[in-house]
C-alpha cells in the first residue's frame, strides 16, 4: 500500500507540475550519503511518519450479508496519516528553489485525491484521500531533530500529510521482498564456492503481476 501511494504521489507531481525526464523523483531517506550520489535535479519525498488519525476513528461495527442467511461483522478500516517531507536537490540554490516552488504549486492543486485516480491498491480505497500540504500544525515531530538523525544539512522543504484507509481485514498475497541481488561469476573449483573472476551483480525486481525483471548492474 505504501509503495502504491508513493507512485500516486509521483504521478501527481509529474502531471500537475509537468516535470520533464530531467527531474528525478525519489523516495529514499535524504541522508548525506544519498545526497552525495545525486547527479541530476531531484525532488525527494521522504515518508518519515505514520500514525493513526484518532479524530477520524470509527469503532462502529458493520455487518455484510453472506448468501442471504449469514452475515460477516467487521470493524471499519482505520484512518492512517502518512507524513512526507518534500525537498529539492540541485547544484544551484536557485534551481532548488524553483523546483520546490513548482512542486508546492502542483500538489496544492489537489486538496483531495479520488481513489480512481490513484495507483495500485490505492484504487480500492472507499473514501477520498485528503492532502494536508505545508501545514505543520498537526505535526508531532520536530523537523530539526529529524534532519539531525539523517546526518545531513537541513534543506528548505514542505510537508504533505495524506489520510488513507488501513483495512485490517485485508488479505495479502504479494511478496514481501520486491528487489533482490544475485551475484554471478566463474569458478575454477565450484565446490569450494569461491569465484575466480570479478562477479557480476544482477538486480531482480518483482513486478506487480508476480513476474520478474532482471537488470544488470
N, C-alpha and C positions, 0 to 999 in steps of 0.2 A: 504493500500500500504506500509506504513512504517513497519508494522509487517511482511509483506512478505519479505521485504528487510532484516530485522533482521534475518529471517530464512535462507535467501540466504547467508548472511554473515557467519552465524553459520555453514552452510554446507561447505563453502569454507575452514574455519579453520579446521573443522573435517577431510575433505577429503585430503586437501593439507598438513596439519600439522600432520595428523594421530594421533589425540588426542584420548586417551582412555576414558572410562567412569569415570575414577577418576578425570578428569578435567571438571569442570563446566564452561559453557559459559553463562554469564549473561548480561542483557541489562539495568539494573536499574542504577539510578544515584548513583555513588560511594561515598555516604555520610559517615560520621563517624558512624552513626547508622547502615547503611548497612554493612560496613566492619566488624563491631563488631559481626555480626551474622554468619560470614563465618566459616565453619568447614572443608573445603577441598580446594585445589588449584583451583583458579577461574580466568578465563580470562574475563574481563569486557569490553564491547563495548558500550559506552555511547554516544548516539546521542545528541549532545549539540548545534547544529546549523543547520538551514535550510534556504536557501536563493536562489533566482533566479540567474542563471548564465546569466548575461546580455550579455556576449560576444557571447553566442550561441542563443540569442533571435531571433526568426524568425517571422516577422509580415506579411508575405505573405499569403493571403487568398487562401484556396483551395476549389474546388467545386467537390462534389461527385454526379454522376448521380443517379437519383431515377426513376425507372420504365420507363426509356428511354426518357421521355419527361419532367422530372423535375430534379432539382439539389439542393443539400444542401451545402451551403457555410459556412465554419467554419475556425476558427483560428487553426494553428498547435499547438501541445502540447508545453507547456513551459518546459524549462530545469531547473531543480532544483538541487542544490548541497546539499547533505546530509553529514554533518561532524560528524565523530565518533572519540572519544578518546578511545584508546585501552590501557588498563593497566593490569598487572598481580598481583595476590594477593596470597601469601603463607606464611607459618610460617617462612621460612628461605629466606634470601635475594638471596642466590644463586639459589634457586628454582624459585623465581620470575624472575630473570634474564634469566634463561634457558627457562622458559615458554614464556616470552615476545620475546626472540630472535627467538624461534621456530615459534611463531605466525607471526612475521615480515617476516621471510623467506617464510612462507606459503602464505601470502597474496601478497607478491612481485612476486610470480609466476603467478599471474592472473592480468595483467595490464588492461584487458578488460573483462567484463562479457557479455556473449551472452544471450539474453532473454530466449532461450530454456533451458538454464542451471539454470535458476532462479526458485524461489518458488512462488506459488500462482499467484496473479495478475501480478507479475513482468514478467511472461512468455509472456504477451501480449504487452510488450514494443516494439515499432517499431525500435528503434535504440539500438546498443550496449551500454553498461554502462561502461564508463571508470572509473578506480580507481586510484586516486592520493594518494600514500602512503608515509607517513613520509616526506611530503613537506610542511613546514609552510609558504611558500612564499605567498600563496593565502589566508591565514587565516586572518580574520578581528577581531579575538577575542584573547585577552591575556590569555594564559592558567594559568598563575599565578593568575590572577583575578578570573578565573573560579574555581580553587581549593579553594580559599578563600570563595567563595559563597557556596561551598559544605561543608564547615566546616570540612575539612579533611586534613591530611598531604599530601603534594604533592608527587606523585608517578612518577617514570620513565614510559614513555609511548610514543606512536606514534599516529599520526592522519591518518584517512582514509577518503577521500572525494570521494563520488560517485555521478555521474551526471545522474539523472533519469528524465523520462518524466512525466509531470503533465498534463493530459488531462482534461481540464476544461469542456468539453462536456460530460464526462463520467457520467453515472447514478450510483446510489448507492442503493443496496438492502440489504446489510449486516447490522446486528445490530450494534448500536453504543457502547453498553456495552457488552464486551466479557466475563466478570467474575463478579460474584456476590456471596454474603454470605447470608445464611439462618440460623437462629438460631431456633433449635428445642428442646423442653423440655416438662415437665409435669407441670400442674397447678391444684391446688385443687379447685380454683374458676376461670374458664376460662373467665367469663365475665369481671373480673377485669383486665384481660390481664397482669397478673403477674405470673411468673414461680415459682414453689415451689422447684424445684431442679436445680442444675447447668445445664445450657443449653449446647447442643452440636452444634458446628458450622459446617455447611456443605458448602463447596465451590463448586459453579456450574460454569462450563466453557462452553461457547458457541463454538460449533465446526463449521468448515467451511461449513459443509453440513446442517446447521441450526438445527442439533441435539444437545442435551445437555449431559454433563457428570458430574456426581456428585462425589465429593471427600470429604471424612471425614477429619476433621482437629481437 
